[in-house]
Amino acid sequence: KVRWLIDLPEAGNSTPVVWGDRVFFPRPVTAANKRALICVDRRTGEEQWRRGVVYEEEESTHKTNPYCSPSPATDGERVIAWFGSAGLICWDFDGRELWRRDLGRQEHIWGYGSSPILHRDLCILNFGPGNREFLIAVDKATGETRWKVDALDDSTERDLSGPENDGNANDFQSDKPRRERLRGSWNTPILVQIDERFELAVALPRRVSAFDPSTGERLWTCGGGAPLAYASLMESDGMLVVLGGYRGASFAVRAGGRGDVTETHRLWHKPKDSGWLGTGVAHEGAIYVCDMGGVLHSIDVQTGDILWKSRSARGGTWSSITQTASGLMYLLSKSGTTIVFRPDREEFKRIAENELNEPTNASVVVAGREAFIRTDKALWCFASPANSSPPTR
């Protein structure tokens, strides 16, 4: 049931974005020092346009994290992509560039991964990790800065670090190479509605912080997190769960506080946890998430207790879980196997398993009766009609 596929000459970790009859996805063009955004027709896979920027300076990253790993954001009129040091760029749906922002160099040996998000008239980005880390909101129509908040807060990181800092704040402060390797935030902020207002919440090194998305005012901070903040926060009825990377700390916190809420709003805390990278999904008081080793977990939001776990994604996964309107969840393994399951607090309920046998670090996108999967080799579109047949490559 393959409707179409597009061969890709270079690997990429970004997940495609679908709006109406358009599909957008970024990809690197390393030989030309280019970061590109591609728009294709959703029905046929035919390329409509490609735009991008040439960036010829050396930019550090890891071989498993190619350039252009963030996904773009769109509101149906414009599409915005972040290309690390190459800038934040906005186009309209016909590919006309509307604005471009040079936000300065992003430097980390593992690269970048946070995607921009849209909120009302703002585009918000978690810039980093590295020596320059900040949250920035720009006018989505003009690219002009509305607010900017420094997210590199050494004193807060030390004060709220907890036992996972190994008790040596001096090493953390002074050893720049070690610090660069062992800390950073790659996750995408989320918006949480509390009564009539919104909070912008993001996992930062060793803490979670929430801001007023309209002004950038810091509302509250909860300490005890991991130095490596890969997964985005997961929200369930005003409670936020953050999972640390590489056996870092995990915890849950109630949103809606003020100031340092570590003692008042933190529900549970695990100083050493499994290695998490992809983001899970909250459903009826439980988190469904897969660790980097390929073990799928169901975790109680209120207590942090593991309800069940199942070795599901053979070869491990970096992908986030996707849930559809029907309730089904989709998990993509690093080897290109999609596991479809139904959320259940009592046991793992597998519905289907489909193999592509192509490596991938992206996540499944389900839009209507179609599913889109980006691998290191191709962008695939699967459709429900039985008369769809695989194209030739």
C-alpha positions as CSV (number, residue, x, y, z in Angstrom):
1,K,0.0,0.0,0.0
2,V,2.8,2.4,-0.9
3,R,1.3,5.5,-2.6
4,W,4.7,7.0,-3.5
5,L,8.3,7.3,-2.3
6,I,11.1,9.8,-2.8
7,D,14.7,8.6,-2.8
8,L,16.9,10.7,-0.6
9,P,20.6,10.9,-1.3
10,E,21.5,11.8,2.3
11,A,20.3,10.7,5.7
12,G,18.3,13.0,7.9
13,N,16.5,12.8,11.3
14,S,13.7,15.3,10.7
15,T,10.1,14.3,10.7
16,P,8.0,15.6,7.8
17,V,5.1,18.1,8.4
18,V,1.8,17.8,6.6
19,W,-0.7,20.6,5.9
20,G,-3.5,20.2,3.3
21,D,-2.0,19.0,0.1
22,R,1.6,19.8,1.0
23,V,4.3,17.9,2.8
24,F,7.4,19.7,4.0
25,F,10.7,18.3,5.1
26,P,14.3,19.6,5.5
27,R,17.4,17.8,4.2
28,P,21.1,18.6,4.1
29,V,23.0,18.9,0.8
30,T,26.4,18.4,2.2
31,A,28.4,18.6,-1.0
32,A,27.0,22.1,-1.7
33,N,27.2,23.3,2.0
34,K,23.4,23.8,1.8
35,R,20.5,23.3,4.2
36,A,17.3,22.8,2.2
37,L,13.5,22.7,2.8
38,I,11.6,20.7,0.3
39,C,7.8,20.9,-0.4
40,V,6.2,18.0,-2.2
41,D,2.6,17.3,-3.4
42,R,0.9,15.1,-0.8
43,R,-1.0,13.1,-3.5
44,T,1.9,12.3,-5.8
45,G,5.1,13.0,-4.0
46,E,6.1,15.4,-6.9
47,E,8.4,18.1,-5.7
48,Q,6.8,21.6,-5.8
49,W,9.8,23.6,-4.7
50,R,13.0,23.5,-2.7
51,R,14.6,26.4,-0.9
52,G,17.4,26.8,1.4
53,V,20.6,28.6,2.5
54,V,24.3,28.0,1.8
55,Y,26.4,27.8,5.0
56,E,30.1,27.3,4.3
57,E,31.5,27.6,7.8
58,E,32.4,24.5,9.6
59,E,29.6,23.4,12.0
60,S,30.1,20.6,14.5
61,T,27.6,17.8,14.9
62,H,27.6,14.0,15.3
63,K,27.5,11.4,12.4
64,T,24.2,10.1,13.8
65,N,22.7,13.6,13.9
66,P,22.9,15.1,10.3
67,Y,22.3,18.8,9.7
68,C,18.6,19.8,9.4
69,S,17.3,17.5,12.1
70,P,14.6,19.8,13.4
71,S,11.2,19.6,11.8
72,P,9.6,22.8,10.4
73,A,6.6,24.5,11.7
74,T,3.6,25.7,9.7
75,D,0.3,27.5,10.1
76,G,-1.1,26.9,6.6
77,E,0.2,30.2,5.3
78,R,3.9,30.1,6.1
79,V,6.5,27.4,6.9
80,I,9.5,28.1,9.2
81,A,12.6,26.0,9.5
82,W,15.6,26.2,11.8
83,F,19.0,25.3,10.3
84,G,21.3,25.8,13.4
85,S,24.1,28.3,12.6
86,A,22.6,28.8,9.1
87,G,19.6,30.6,10.7
88,L,15.8,30.6,11.1
89,I,14.0,31.1,7.8
90,C,10.3,31.6,6.8
91,W,8.7,31.0,3.4
92,D,5.1,31.2,2.2
93,F,3.4,28.2,0.7
94,D,4.6,29.1,-2.8
95,G,8.3,29.1,-1.7
96,R,8.8,32.8,-1.5
97,E,11.1,33.8,1.3
98,L,9.4,36.1,3.8
99,W,12.1,36.7,6.3
100,R,15.4,35.3,7.5
101,R,17.1,35.6,11.0
102,D,20.7,35.0,11.7
103,L,20.7,33.9,15.4
104,G,24.4,33.4,15.6
105,R,26.5,30.2,15.8
106,Q,25.2,27.0,17.4
107,E,28.1,24.9,18.6
108,H,27.9,21.5,20.2
109,I,29.7,18.3,19.3
110,W,26.4,16.5,19.0
111,G,24.6,19.2,16.9
112,Y,21.1,20.5,17.4
113,G,17.6,19.1,17.3
114,S,14.9,21.4,18.8
115,S,12.1,22.3,16.4
116,P,10.4,25.7,16.2
117,I,6.8,25.9,17.4
118,L,4.0,28.5,16.6
119,H,1.8,30.1,19.2
120,R,-0.7,32.8,18.1
121,D,1.5,35.4,16.3
122,L,4.8,34.0,17.6
123,C,7.4,31.5,16.4
124,I,9.3,30.2,19.5
125,L,12.6,28.3,19.4
126,N,14.8,26.6,22.0
127,F,18.2,27.6,20.7
128,G,21.2,25.4,21.7
129,P,22.8,23.5,23.1
130,G,26.3,24.8,23.6
131,N,28.0,28.0,24.8
132,R,25.0,30.0,23.6
133,E,21.6,28.8,24.8
134,F,18.4,30.8,24.8
135,L,14.7,30.8,24.2
136,I,13.5,33.3,21.6
137,A,10.1,34.3,20.3
138,V,9.9,36.2,17.0
139,D,7.0,37.7,15.1
140,K,5.9,34.9,12.7
141,A,5.0,37.5,10.1
142,T,8.2,39.6,10.2
143,G,10.8,37.6,12.1
144,E,11.4,40.5,14.5
145,T,12.3,39.5,18.1
146,R,9.5,39.8,20.6
147,W,11.4,38.4,23.5
148,K,14.6,36.5,24.3
149,V,15.6,34.7,27.5
150,D,19.0,33.3,28.4
151,A,18.7,29.6,29.1
152,L,22.4,29.1,30.1
153,D,22.1,29.5,33.9
154,D,25.1,28.0,35.6
155,S,24.0,28.9,39.1
156,T,20.6,27.4,38.7
157,E,22.0,24.2,37.2
158,R,24.4,23.8,40.1
159,D,21.9,24.7,42.8
160,L,19.2,22.4,41.4
161,S,21.5,19.6,40.0
162,G,21.1,17.0,42.8
163,P,23.2,13.9,43.3
164,E,23.6,13.3,39.5
165,N,26.2,16.2,39.4
166,D,28.6,13.8,41.3
167,G,29.0,16.6,43.9
168,N,31.6,18.4,41.8
169,A,30.3,21.8,40.7
170,N,33.8,23.0,40.0
171,D,34.3,20.4,37.3
172,F,31.0,21.3,35.8
173,Q,31.8,25.0,35.8
174,S,35.4,24.9,34.5
175,D,35.8,21.9,32.2
176,K,34.3,23.2,29.0
177,P,34.9,20.1,26.8
178,R,33.4,17.8,29.5
179,R,30.5,20.2,30.1
180,E,29.7,20.4,26.3
181,R,29.6,16.6,26.1
182,L,27.6,15.9,29.2
183,R,24.9,18.6,29.1
184,G,22.5,20.2,26.8
185,S,18.9,20.6,25.7
186,W,17.7,19.2,22.4
187,N,14.0,19.0,23.0
188,T,11.1,21.1,21.7
189,P,9.1,23.2,24.1
190,I,5.4,22.5,24.7
191,L,2.5,24.7,25.5
192,V,0.4,23.8,28.6
193,Q,-3.0,25.4,29.2
194,I,-3.6,26.3,32.9
195,D,-7.1,27.7,33.3
196,E,-7.3,30.6,30.9
197,R,-3.6,31.0,30.2
198,F,-0.8,29.2,28.6
199,E,2.6,28.2,30.0
200,L,5.6,27.5,27.7
201,A,7.4,24.5,29.3
202,V,10.8,23.1,28.3
203,A,13.3,20.6,29.7
204,L,16.7,22.3,30.2
205,P,19.8,20.8,31.7
206,R,19.0,19.6,35.3
207,R,15.7,21.4,35.4
208,V,12.3,22.1,33.9
209,S,11.3,25.7,33.5
210,A,8.0,27.4,32.4
211,F,7.6,30.8,30.8
212,D,4.8,33.1,29.8
213,P,4.8,32.5,26.0
214,S,3.7,36.1,25.3
215,T,6.4,37.9,27.2
216,G,9.1,35.3,28.1
217,E,8.7,35.9,31.8
218,R,10.0,33.0,33.8
219,L,7.1,31.6,35.8
220,W,8.6,28.6,37.7
221,T,11.5,26.2,37.7
222,C,11.7,22.6,39.1
223,G,15.1,21.1,39.7
224,G,16.4,17.5,39.8
225,G,16.5,16.8,36.1
226,A,19.2,15.2,33.9
227,P,22.2,17.1,32.4
228,L,21.1,15.7,29.0
229,A,17.5,16.8,28.1
230,Y,16.6,15.0,24.9
231,A,12.9,14.1,25.2
232,S,10.2,16.8,25.2
233,L,7.9,17.1,28.1
234,M,4.7,15.0,28.2
235,E,1.6,16.6,29.8
236,S,-1.3,14.9,31.5
237,D,-4.0,17.0,33.2
238,G,-1.6,19.7,34.1
239,M,1.2,17.3,35.2
240,L,4.5,17.3,33.3
241,V,6.8,14.3,33.0
242,V,10.4,14.8,32.0
243,L,12.6,11.8,31.2
244,G,16.4,12.1,31.3
245,G,18.9,10.8,28.8
246,Y,21.7,8.3,29.4
247,R,20.6,7.1,32.8
248,G,19.9,10.7,34.0
249,A,17.2,11.7,36.4
250,S,13.4,11.7,35.6
251,F,10.6,13.4,37.5
252,A,7.0,14.7,37.3
253,V,5.9,18.2,38.3
254,R,2.6,20.0,38.5
255,A,2.4,23.1,36.2
256,G,1.0,26.4,37.5
257,G,3.5,27.2,40.2
258,R,5.6,30.2,40.9
259,G,9.4,30.5,41.6
260,D,11.3,27.4,42.6
261,V,8.7,24.6,42.9
262,T,11.0,21.7,43.5
263,E,9.7,21.1,47.0
264,T,6.1,22.0,46.4
265,H,5.1,20.7,43.0
266,R,7.4,17.8,42.2
267,L,5.4,14.6,42.4
268,W,8.1,12.0,42.1
269,H,11.8,11.8,41.3
270,K,14.1,9.1,40.0
271,P,17.8,10.2,40.4
272,K,18.9,7.4,38.0
273,D,16.6,6.2,35.2
274,S,16.7,4.4,31.9
275,G,18.2,6.1,28.8
276,W,15.4,8.1,27.1
277,L,15.7,10.0,23.8
278,G,12.4,10.0,22.0
279,T,9.3,11.6,23.4
280,G,6.3,9.5,24.6
281,V,2.6,10.1,24.7
282,A,0.4,10.6,27.7
283,H,-2.9,8.8,27.6
284,E,-5.4,8.5,30.5
285,G,-2.9,8.9,33.3
286,A,-0.1,6.8,31.8
287,I,3.0,7.6,29.7
288,Y,3.8,5.3,26.8
289,V,7.5,5.7,25.8
290,C,10.3,3.6,24.4
291,D,13.9,3.8,25.7
292,M,16.9,3.9,23.5
293,G,17.4,0.1,23.9
294,G,14.0,-0.6,22.3
295,V,12.0,-1.4,25.4
296,L,8.5,0.1,25.4
297,H,7.3,1.2,28.9
298,S,3.9,2.2,30.4
299,I,4.5,4.6,33.3
300,D,2.0,5.9,35.8
301,V,2.0,9.7,35.7
302,Q,1.2,10.2,39.3
303,T,3.7,7.9,40.8
304,G,6.4,7.1,38.2
305,D,5.8,3.4,38.7
306,I,6.3,1.2,35.7
307,L,3.0,-0.5,34.8
308,W,4.5,-2.8,32.2
309,K,7.4,-3.0,29.8
310,S,7.9,-4.9,26.6
311,R,10.9,-5.3,24.3
312,S,9.3,-4.1,21.1
313,A,11.6,-2.0,18.9
314,R,14.4,-4.4,17.9
315,G,17.7,-2.5,17.4
316,G,16.5,0.4,19.6
317,T,14.9,3.7,18.7
318,W,15.4,7.4,18.8
319,S,11.9,8.1,17.5
320,S,8.9,9.7,19.3
321,I,5.6,7.9,19.6
322,T,2.7,9.2,17.5
323,Q,-1.0,8.8,18.6
324,T,-3.9,9.1,16.1
325,A,-7.4,10.3,16.7
326,S,-8.5,6.7,16.9
327,G,-6.2,6.2,19.9
328,L,-3.7,3.9,18.1
329,M,0.0,4.6,18.8
330,Y,2.8,4.2,16.3
331,L,6.5,3.6,17.2
332,L,9.3,3.5,14.6
333,S,12.5,1.5,15.3
334,K,16.0,2.4,14.1
335,S,15.8,-0.4,11.6
336,G,12.6,0.9,10.0
337,T,10.0,-1.3,11.7
338,T,6.7,0.4,12.6
339,I,5.0,-1.1,15.7
340,V,1.3,-0.2,16.0
341,F,-0.3,-0.7,19.5
342,R,-3.3,0.2,21.5
343,P,-2.7,2.0,24.8
344,D,-3.6,-0.1,27.8
345,R,-2.4,0.2,31.5
346,E,-2.5,-3.5,32.0
347,E,-0.5,-5.0,29.1
348,F,1.1,-4.4,25.8
349,K,-1.5,-4.7,23.0
350,R,0.3,-5.0,19.7
351,I,-2.0,-4.4,16.6
352,A,0.5,-4.7,13.7
353,E,4.2,-4.6,12.8
354,N,5.5,-3.5,9.4
355,E,9.2,-3.6,8.2
356,L,10.9,-1.2,5.8
357,N,14.4,-2.5,6.5
358,E,15.8,1.0,6.2
359,P,17.5,2.9,9.0
360,T,15.7,5.9,10.5
361,N,15.6,8.2,13.5
362,A,12.5,10.1,12.4
363,S,8.9,9.5,13.7
364,V,5.7,8.4,12.0
365,V,3.3,11.0,10.7
366,V,-0.3,10.0,10.3
367,A,-2.6,12.4,8.4
368,G,-6.1,11.2,7.5
369,R,-5.8,7.9,5.8
370,E,-2.1,8.3,5.0
371,A,1.1,7.6,6.9
372,F,4.4,9.3,6.1
373,I,7.8,7.8,7.2
374,R,11.2,9.4,6.6
375,T,14.1,7.0,6.5
376,D,17.8,7.5,5.8
377,K,17.1,6.5,2.2
378,A,13.6,7.7,1.3
379,L,10.4,9.5,2.2
380,W,7.5,7.0,2.1
381,C,3.8,7.7,1.8
382,F,1.5,4.8,2.7
383,A,-2.2,5.0,1.9
384,S,-5.2,2.9,2.9
385,P,-6.8,2.1,-0.5
386,A,-6.1,-1.5,-1.5
387,N,-5.4,-0.6,-5.1
388,S,-2.2,1.3,-4.1
389,S,0.9,-0.5,-5.5
390,P,4.6,0.0,-4.8
391,P,6.3,2.2,-7.3
392,T,9.6,1.2,-8.8
393,R,12.8,2.9,-7.5
